[in-house]
């Protein structure tokens, strides 16, 4: 009978965890970028981001 006292809260915690996980996944799908946006972002990173990181003084090995 004691195991029932532990089973009910455990079931509630599992249900809440599943609800939060599904709600979080929905928020991510709404924020998807188009293919053109992804290509533009990658292009800008390759043109500007990668070079500035390589030439940054804090990233130079001594």
N, CA, C and O of each residue as an XYZ file, in Angstrom:
248
protein
N       0.821     -1.197      0.000
C       0.000      0.000      0.000
C       0.864      1.259      0.000
O       0.500      2.271     -0.600
N       1.992      1.190      0.668
C       2.901      2.351      0.698
C       3.426      2.655     -0.699
O       3.637      3.818     -1.040
N       3.638      1.623     -1.509
C       4.162      1.837     -2.843
C       3.218      2.689     -3.679
O       3.661      3.385     -4.592
N       1.918      2.645     -3.378
C       0.953      3.496     -4.083
C       1.201      4.972     -3.783
O       0.998      5.823     -4.649
N       1.633      5.276     -2.578
C       1.914      6.664     -2.206
C       3.103      7.206     -2.990
O       3.184      8.409     -3.236
N       4.011      6.346     -3.379
C       5.157      6.769     -4.182
C       4.841      6.745     -5.680
O       5.401      7.522     -6.453
N       3.954      5.859     -6.070
C       3.627      5.696     -7.483
C       2.850      6.890     -8.048
O       3.098      7.308     -9.179
N       1.926      7.433     -7.279
C       1.099      8.553     -7.749
C       1.950      9.802     -8.005
O       1.840     10.369     -9.092
N       2.782     10.262     -7.082
C       3.611     11.430     -7.380
C       4.608     11.171     -8.522
O       4.905     12.070     -9.307
N       5.113      9.948     -8.603
C       6.026      9.613     -9.686
C       5.324      9.710    -11.034
O       5.894     10.221    -11.998
N       4.096      9.225    -11.104
C       3.319      9.318    -12.332
C       3.048     10.777    -12.702
O       3.094     11.142    -13.877
N       2.770     11.595    -11.710
C       2.554     13.020    -11.977
C       3.826     13.691    -12.489
O       3.767     14.492    -13.421
N       4.963     13.378    -11.897
C       6.231     13.942    -12.357
C       6.549     13.524    -13.787
O       7.029     14.335    -14.578
N       6.288     12.278    -14.119
C       6.531     11.799    -15.481
C       5.612     12.517    -16.461
O       6.050     12.911    -17.542
N       4.348     12.692    -16.097
C       3.396     13.383    -16.975
C       3.812     14.834    -17.189
O       3.720     15.339    -18.308
N       4.260     15.505    -16.155
C       4.712     16.892    -16.277
C       5.966     16.975    -17.142
O       6.095     17.884    -17.962
N       6.883     16.038    -16.964
C       8.109     16.037    -17.767
C       7.799     15.835    -19.245
O       8.398     16.493    -20.096
N       6.879     14.942    -19.560
C       6.502     14.708    -20.962
C       5.836     15.949    -21.533
O       6.113     16.327    -22.672
N       4.965     16.586    -20.766
C       4.296     17.802    -21.241
C       5.307     18.906    -21.536
O       5.221     19.562    -22.574
N       6.253     19.115    -20.644
C       7.256     20.173    -20.834
C       8.137     19.862    -22.038
O       8.478     20.763    -22.803
N       8.504     18.607    -22.211
C       9.348     18.226    -23.341
C       8.640     18.469    -24.667
O       9.243     18.994    -25.603
N       7.375     18.095    -24.755
C       6.627     18.302    -25.998
C       6.400     19.788    -26.261
O       6.451     20.222    -27.412
N       6.154     20.566    -25.226
C       5.954     22.003    -25.395
C       7.243     22.664    -25.854
O       7.202     23.581    -26.673
N       8.380     22.223    -25.348
C       9.669     22.773    -25.746
C       9.998     22.456    -27.191
O      10.580     23.290    -27.885
N       9.640     21.276    -27.660
C       9.899     20.896    -29.048
C       9.073     21.733    -30.008
O       9.535     22.049    -31.104
N       7.872     22.094    -29.619
C       7.026     22.914    -30.475
C       7.618     24.306    -30.663
O       7.523     24.878    -31.749
N       8.218     24.846    -29.631
C       8.801     26.185    -29.718
C       9.992     26.198    -30.671
O      10.229     27.198    -31.348
N      10.731     25.120    -30.731
C      11.893     25.049    -31.620
C      11.461     24.959    -33.075
O      12.098     25.565    -33.936
N      10.413     24.230    -33.371
C       9.983     24.081    -34.761
C       9.460     25.400    -35.318
O       9.530     25.626    -36.526
N       8.945     26.259    -34.473
C       8.458     27.548    -34.942
C       9.599     28.478    -35.319
O       9.391     29.436    -36.064
N      10.797     28.216    -34.821
C      11.914     29.117    -35.034
C      12.834     28.650    -36.168
O      13.959     29.137    -36.278
N      12.389     27.736    -36.992
C      13.225     27.239    -38.084
C      13.534     28.346    -39.081
O      12.718     29.231    -39.337
N      14.739     28.267    -39.634
C      15.161     29.240    -40.636
C      14.950     28.644    -42.021
O      14.954     27.425    -42.195
N      14.769     29.514    -42.992
C      14.644     29.028    -44.359
C      16.021     28.624    -44.882
O      17.044     28.962    -44.287
N      16.037     27.912    -45.981
C      17.299     27.449    -46.561
C      18.158     28.644    -46.972
O      19.377     28.623    -46.803
N      17.528     29.675    -47.506
C      18.278     30.862    -47.929
C      18.926     31.555    -46.729
O      20.070     32.003    -46.810
N      18.192     31.642    -45.619
C      18.749     32.258    -44.415
C      19.934     31.461    -43.884
O      20.930     32.042    -43.452
N      19.833     30.145    -43.913
C      20.919     29.298    -43.439
C      22.159     29.466    -44.314
O      23.278     29.554    -43.809
N      21.948     29.509    -45.636
C      23.075     29.682    -46.556
C      23.744     31.034    -46.333
O      24.972     31.125    -46.330
N      22.944     32.088    -46.145
C      23.490     33.416    -45.932
C      24.278     33.474    -44.622
O      25.347     34.082    -44.566
N      23.761     32.852    -43.586
C      24.441     32.832    -42.303
C      25.770     32.083    -42.401
O      26.781     32.532    -41.861
N      25.767     30.959    -43.081
C      26.997     30.190    -43.269
C      28.011     30.981    -44.072
O      29.200     30.984    -43.751
N      27.554     31.643    -45.103
C      28.443     32.451    -45.945
C      29.075     33.583    -45.138
O      30.276     33.829    -45.248
N      28.280     34.264    -44.336
C      28.806     35.363    -43.526
C      29.808     34.847    -42.498
O      30.819     35.497    -42.231
N      29.530     33.688    -41.926
C      30.466     33.132    -40.947
C      31.789     32.783    -41.619
O      32.859     33.074    -41.084
N      31.714     32.168    -42.776
C      32.942     31.792    -43.472
C      33.725     33.022    -43.917
O      34.956     33.008    -43.907
N      33.026     34.082    -44.306
C      33.709     35.295    -44.769
C      34.281     36.107    -43.619
O      35.409     36.593    -43.707
N      33.528     36.259    -42.552
C      33.941     37.159    -41.472
C      34.316     36.433    -40.196
O      35.376     36.692    -39.625
N      33.464     35.528    -39.739
C      33.632     34.911    -38.429
C      34.879     34.073    -38.295
O      35.614     34.205    -37.316
N      35.128     33.223    -39.251
C      36.270     32.312    -39.144
C      37.586     33.074    -39.192
O      38.508     32.750    -38.444
N      37.691     34.068    -40.045
C      38.950     34.817    -40.167
C      39.218     35.642    -38.919
O      40.357     35.707    -38.455
N      38.200     36.264    -38.375
C      38.428     37.092    -37.193
C      38.807     36.235    -35.991
O      39.549     36.691    -35.121
N      38.316     35.019    -35.928
C      38.675     34.132    -34.822
C      40.125     33.667    -34.960
O      40.830     33.553    -33.957
N      40.571     33.405    -36.158
C      41.934     32.923    -36.372
C      42.947     34.027    -36.088
O      44.004     33.769    -35.511
N      42.629     35.249    -36.488
C      43.568     36.354    -36.350
C      43.466     37.070    -35.008
O      44.206     38.021    -34.753
N      42.564     36.623    -34.158
C      42.408     37.253    -32.854
C      43.628     36.952    -31.985
O      44.072     35.805    -31.929
N      44.183     37.969    -31.301
C      45.380     37.748    -30.473
C      45.162     36.749    -29.335
O      46.100     36.061    -28.933
N      43.953     36.663    -28.819
C      43.719     35.755    -27.699
C      43.744     34.281    -28.146
O      43.872     33.384    -27.312
N      43.623     34.035    -29.451
C      43.632     32.664    -29.949
C      44.989     32.222    -30.499
O      45.114     31.114    -31.020
N      45.981     33.063    -30.389
C      47.335     32.720    -30.874
C      48.039     31.856    -29.829
O      47.970     32.126    -28.630
N      48.705     30.833    -30.299
C      49.493     29.990    -29.398
C      50.857     30.611    -29.183
O      51.452     31.171    -30.103
N      51.342     30.506    -27.967
C      52.639     31.106    -27.632
C      53.740     30.087    -27.837
O      54.912     30.390    -27.611
